[in-house]
Amino acid sequence: MLKKYITPQRLQFVGKAWEIRHALRQEQKLRGARTPLVSLLEAQQTMRPDADLPARK
């Protein structure tokens, strides 16, 4: 099962290699192949209502 951890400076996928590749391809389709990681992180932070909660340890 793919898990995605997002913080303001970091995006981390945890799962099998094929799941990670699939998730990255989906992000490319949604935002375009040349979208920088910073833009992706900003978009993900605005979508999550719990974005200001501390990261899991």
Secondary structure, DSSP 8 states (H G I E B T S, - for coil): --EEEEETTEEEEES-HHHHHHHHHHHHHHH-TT--HHHHHHHHHHH-TTTTS----
